[in-house]
């Protein structure tokens, strides 16, 4: 009996594997499913998928059913029956014409529906009414630049990780890449669109209702590709107007002692790559200058593309580190606060994910893209380990929480 167990397991292995795949596809919470469209573009894709799936299911049943019918009906009855051939239908004109024309008609219909859908998805929105956003993919995060006044310059709002949009309006994305090929995909809102260096690929999205729509970079782009998340945050028109006003406000000098020390640490360590709009040199209050100019040529440069997230309004976001970590704690009370979660001291105290933020500042290569203890080179990706002290980390957190 024990000798037969391995054979039985081998026999059951394909069925168990199929059952596991089927079970993995059955999830009540699947934020990246393509089968629950939440916008008109995704609905257009879904309207194509459903009839094609229906046709494919019918074809699958007919082909598999026919194969099983032939296998059972004409199976060998005994050893002498192996050399016998069933009646051949070669030369049956009606049958051959039928199974040639029917697939051609099916493929023709599928092709026509596909072409119509492609042209529908390729329709460009009205540039005067659509929100214009430049999307930059790089290892391993997404940057979003808004052209708020429609002057063709995407410099009014520069943010990262969270794409904030008004619900019910078309958003015209202009997708680019700074290093390698990436692919932007929020399945509830539209299909995929590659981000290719040197090229601009258009994509239109629209969310039916306010909410969060999760996506993913779907083109392998390096060691942290799986941690390059996408989050589209759809809010009301009134909320979006308030958000755009807040996002265009410049940096305000902190006043608390710990935050001021963190400001100095940030200017000395982080401005090689990061930018804060209108930030001044903390050491020259009487003659303030752009700290980015002062610290532009520091010795440690770890961003191959020369760009890192703009942190002017860091605390208005939900994610950091390319979306690997939540900046806001994922609790019902904190989620209810939305993008305003950091507007109050109580919101920061109760909802800031301080543990992961401190771990990121303490040793970011150990958190993403590099093995713990690895030494960054001039061609390394991501933020280096600055070997900050615990006091410096506390001060930096105090400073970052002022960037609302």
C-alpha positions in Angstrom: 0.0 0.0 0.0 2.8 2.4 0.9 4.5 1.7 -2.5 1.4 2.8 -4.3 1.1 6.2 -2.5 3.7 8.0 -4.6 2.1 6.8 -7.8 -1.3 8.0 -6.6 0.2 11.4 -5.7 1.7 11.6 -9.1 -1.6 10.8 -10.7 -3.4 13.4 -8.6 -0.7 16.1 -9.0 -2.1 17.6 -12.3 -5.6 17.8 -10.8 -4.3 19.4 -7.6 -2.3 21.9 -9.6 -5.4 22.8 -11.6 -7.4 23.2 -8.4 -4.8 25.5 -6.9 -4.8 27.7 -10.0 -8.6 27.8 -10.0 -8.6 28.7 -6.2 -6.1 31.5 -6.8 -8.4 33.1 -9.3 -11.3 33.1 -6.9 -10.9 36.1 -4.6 -13.5 38.4 -3.2 -10.9 41.2 -3.0 -9.0 41.5 -6.2 -8.2 45.2 -6.7 -6.3 44.5 -9.9 -8.9 42.5 -11.7 -9.8 43.5 -15.2 -13.3 42.0 -14.9 -14.7 44.9 -12.7 -14.4 48.0 -14.8 -14.8 51.3 -13.0 -14.5 53.7 -15.9 -15.8 54.1 -19.5 -12.5 53.0 -21.1 -12.3 49.9 -19.0 -16.0 49.3 -19.7 -15.3 49.5 -23.4 -12.6 46.8 -23.0 -15.0 44.7 -20.9 -17.6 44.9 -23.6 -15.2 43.3 -26.0 -13.9 40.7 -23.6 -17.3 39.3 -22.6 -18.6 38.3 -26.1 -15.2 36.9 -27.1 -15.0 34.9 -23.9 -18.5 33.6 -24.6 -17.5 32.5 -28.2 -14.3 31.0 -26.9 -16.3 29.0 -24.2 -18.6 27.6 -26.9 -15.7 26.7 -29.1 -13.9 25.1 -26.2 -16.9 23.0 -25.3 -17.5 21.9 -28.9 -13.8 21.0 -29.5 -13.3 19.3 -26.2 -16.7 17.6 -26.4 -15.9 16.4 -29.9 -12.5 15.1 -28.9 -14.0 13.2 -25.9 -16.8 11.8 -28.1 -14.3 10.5 -30.7 -12.0 9.1 -28.0 -14.9 7.2 -26.2 -16.9 6.1 -29.2 -14.0 4.8 -31.3 -11.8 3.5 -28.5 -10.3 0.1 -29.0 -12.6 -2.6 -27.6 -9.8 -5.3 -27.3 -6.3 -6.0 -28.5 -7.6 -7.1 -32.0 -9.4 -3.8 -32.4 -6.2 -1.6 -32.4 -5.6 -2.1 -36.1 -9.2 -1.3 -37.2 -10.0 2.2 -38.5 -13.3 4.0 -38.1 -15.2 5.1 -41.2 -13.4 8.0 -42.8 -15.2 11.2 -43.7 -12.5 12.6 -46.0 -14.1 14.1 -49.0 -17.3 15.1 -47.2 -17.7 18.4 -49.1 -20.5 19.9 -46.8 -18.6 19.1 -43.6 -15.3 20.5 -44.8 -16.8 23.7 -46.1 -18.7 24.1 -42.8 -15.7 23.8 -40.5 -13.7 26.2 -42.8 -16.4 28.9 -43.1 -17.6 28.9 -39.5 -14.2 29.7 -37.9 -13.5 32.3 -40.6 -16.9 34.0 -39.8 -16.1 33.9 -36.0 -12.6 35.3 -36.5 -14.0 38.0 -38.8 -16.6 39.1 -36.2 -14.0 39.1 -33.5 -11.6 41.1 -35.6 -14.2 43.7 -36.5 -15.2 44.1 -32.9 -11.5 44.4 -31.9 -10.8 47.1 -34.5 -13.8 49.1 -33.5 -12.7 48.9 -29.8 -9.1 50.0 -30.7 -10.4 53.1 -32.5 -12.7 53.9 -29.6 -9.9 53.6 -27.1 -7.6 55.7 -29.3 -10.0 58.6 -29.4 -8.2 61.6 -27.9 -10.0 63.7 -25.3 -10.7 67.4 -25.6 -7.4 69.1 -24.5 -9.3 72.1 -23.2 -11.4 70.1 -20.8 -9.3 67.0 -20.0 -6.8 67.1 -17.1 -3.3 66.9 -18.7 -0.7 64.8 -16.8 2.8 63.7 -17.7 3.7 60.3 -16.3 7.3 59.3 -15.9 8.3 55.8 -15.1 11.7 55.1 -13.6 13.3 52.5 -11.4 11.2 52.0 -9.3 8.5 54.6 -9.0 6.1 56.9 -10.9 6.2 60.6 -11.2 3.2 62.7 -12.1 3.4 66.3 -13.5 0.2 68.3 -14.0 -0.4 71.0 -16.6 -3.1 72.8 -14.5 -3.3 76.0 -16.6 -3.1 74.2 -20.0 0.0 76.2 -21.1 1.8 73.1 -22.3 4.2 73.1 -19.4 3.9 70.4 -16.8 5.4 72.2 -13.9 2.5 73.5 -11.7 2.2 70.3 -9.7 4.9 67.6 -9.4 4.2 64.6 -7.3 4.9 60.9 -7.0 3.3 57.5 -6.4 -0.3 58.7 -6.0 -2.1 60.0 -9.1 -4.9 62.2 -7.9 -7.8 62.9 -10.4 -11.3 64.2 -10.3 -14.0 61.5 -10.7 -16.2 61.7 -13.8 -13.6 63.6 -15.9 -11.3 62.4 -18.6 -7.6 62.4 -17.7 -5.1 62.6 -20.6 -1.9 60.8 -19.6 1.3 61.3 -21.5 3.5 58.4 -20.5 7.3 58.5 -20.7 10.3 56.7 -19.1 13.6 58.0 -17.8 15.7 54.8 -17.8 14.2 51.5 -19.1 10.9 50.3 -20.4 8.0 50.3 -17.9 4.3 49.8 -18.3 1.5 51.8 -16.6 -1.6 49.8 -15.8 -4.6 50.6 -13.6 -6.9 47.7 -14.8 -10.1 49.2 -13.4 -9.7 52.3 -15.6 -8.1 51.2 -18.9 -5.6 48.8 -20.4 -1.8 48.9 -20.3 0.5 51.4 -21.9 4.2 51.1 -22.1 6.6 53.8 -20.9 9.5 53.8 -23.4 12.6 56.1 -23.2 12.5 58.8 -25.9 8.9 58.3 -26.7 5.5 59.6 -25.4 2.6 57.2 -25.3 -1.0 58.7 -24.7 -3.5 57.0 -22.5 -6.9 58.3 -21.4 -8.5 57.2 -18.1 -11.6 58.2 -16.3 -13.0 57.0 -12.9 -16.8 56.8 -12.6 -16.8 57.4 -8.8 -14.4 58.7 -6.1 -12.2 55.9 -4.8 -8.8 54.3 -5.0 -7.9 52.2 -8.0 -4.8 50.0 -7.7 -2.4 49.2 -10.5 1.1 47.9 -11.2 4.1 48.3 -13.5 3.6 45.4 -15.8 6.9 45.5 -17.7 9.9 43.9 -15.9 12.2 46.8 -15.2 14.7 45.5 -12.6 15.0 44.0 -9.2 12.2 46.0 -7.5 9.8 45.8 -10.4 7.2 43.9 -8.3 7.2 46.8 -5.7 6.5 49.5 -8.3 2.9 50.1 -7.4 0.3 52.4 -8.9 -2.5 54.1 -7.0 -5.1 56.3 -8.7 -7.0 58.4 -6.2 -10.3 59.7 -7.6 -12.0 62.6 -5.6 -14.8 65.0 -6.2 -14.4 68.1 -8.4 -14.5 70.4 -5.3 -11.9 68.3 -3.5 -9.7 68.2 -6.6 -9.8 72.0 -6.9 -8.8 72.3 -3.3 -6.0 69.7 -3.8 -4.6 71.6 -6.8 -4.5 74.8 -4.8 -2.7 73.1 -1.9 -0.2 71.4 -4.1 0.9 74.6 -5.7 1.7 76.3 -2.4 5.5 76.6 -1.9 7.6 75.3 1.0 7.1 77.0 4.3 10.1 77.1 6.7 9.5 74.9 9.8 9.7 76.5 13.2 9.9 73.6 15.7 13.4 72.8 16.9 13.4 69.1 15.7 11.9 70.0 12.3 14.6 72.8 11.8 17.3 70.3 12.6 15.7 67.9 10.1 15.5 70.7 7.6 19.3 71.1 7.9 19.9 67.4 7.7 17.7 67.2 4.6 19.5 70.0 2.9 22.9 68.4 3.6 22.0 64.8 2.7 19.0 64.6 0.4 19.0 67.5 -2.1 21.4 65.7 -4.4 18.3 64.1 -5.8 15.2 65.3 -4.1 13.6 68.7 -4.6 11.3 70.8 -2.5 9.8 73.8 -4.3 11.1 77.1 -3.1 13.1 75.5 -0.2 15.8 77.8 1.1 19.1 77.1 2.7 18.5 76.7 6.4 21.9 78.1 7.2 21.3 81.4 5.4 18.0 82.9 6.6 19.1 86.5 5.8 20.1 85.6 2.2 18.0 82.6 1.3 18.9 80.7 -1.9 17.7 77.6 -3.6 19.1 74.7 -1.6 19.0 72.5 -4.7 21.7 74.7 -6.3 23.9 74.6 -3.2 23.8 70.9 -2.9 23.6 69.9 -6.6 27.1 68.6 -6.8 27.5 66.5 -3.7 29.7 63.4 -3.9 27.0 60.8 -3.4 24.8 60.5 -6.4 22.6 57.3 -6.4 19.9 58.2 -9.0 21.0 57.0 -12.4 18.3 59.0 -14.1 19.2 62.1 -12.0 15.7 62.4 -10.6 14.0 61.4 -7.3 10.5 62.1 -6.0 9.6 65.8 -5.4 8.8 66.0 -1.7 7.2 69.5 -1.5 3.9 68.0 -0.3 5.1 64.6 0.8 2.5 64.2 3.6 -0.4 64.6 1.2 0.4 61.1 -0.3 -0.6 57.7 0.8 2.5 55.8 -0.3 6.3 56.2 -0.5 9.3 54.2 -1.6 7.7 53.7 -5.0 4.5 52.4 -3.4 6.1 49.6 -1.4 5.1 51.2 1.9 2.0 53.0 3.0 2.7 56.4 4.4 -0.8 56.5 6.0 -1.7 53.6 8.2 -4.2 51.3 6.6 -7.0 51.5 9.2 -10.7 52.4 8.7 -10.3 55.6 10.8 -7.2 56.8 8.8 -8.6 55.7 5.4 -11.7 57.8 6.1 -9.5 60.9 6.4 -8.4 60.5 2.8 -5.7 62.7 1.4 -6.3 65.2 4.3 -5.1 62.7 6.8 -1.9 64.7 7.7 -3.6 68.1 8.0 -3.8 67.9 11.8 -1.3 66.9 14.5 -3.7 64.2 15.7 -3.9 62.8 12.1 -0.1 62.6 11.9 0.1 61.1 15.4 -2.5 58.5 14.8 -2.0 57.7 11.1 1.6 58.1 10.2 3.3 54.8 9.4 6.4 55.9 11.3 7.9 52.4 11.6 8.3 51.9 7.9 9.3 55.5 7.3 12.1 55.3 9.9 13.2 51.9 8.5 13.4 53.5 5.0 15.5 56.4 6.3 17.7 54.1 8.3 18.7 51.9 5.4 16.7 52.2 2.2 18.9 49.7 0.2 18.0 47.0 2.7 14.3 47.8 2.1 14.3 47.8 -1.7 16.4 46.9 -4.7 19.6 45.9 -2.9 20.7 43.3 -0.4 21.3 44.4 3.2 24.9 45.4 3.5 25.5 46.0 -0.2 27.6 49.0 -1.1 26.0 51.4 -3.6 28.0 52.2 -6.7 27.8 55.1 -9.1 25.4 53.0 -11.2 23.2 51.8 -8.3 19.5 52.5 -8.4 17.5 54.0 -5.6 18.3 55.9 -2.4 21.6 55.1 -0.8 22.2 54.4 2.9 23.5 57.7 4.4 24.2 55.9 7.8 22.0 58.4 9.7 22.0 58.4 13.4 18.7 57.7 15.3 18.6 61.4 16.3 18.9 62.5 12.7 16.2 60.1 11.6 13.9 61.5 14.3 14.7 65.0 13.1 14.1 64.1 9.5 10.7 62.6 10.3 9.8 65.8 12.2 10.8 67.8 9.1 9.0 65.6 6.6 5.7 65.8 8.6 5.7 69.6 7.9 5.6 69.0 4.2 1.8 69.0 3.9 
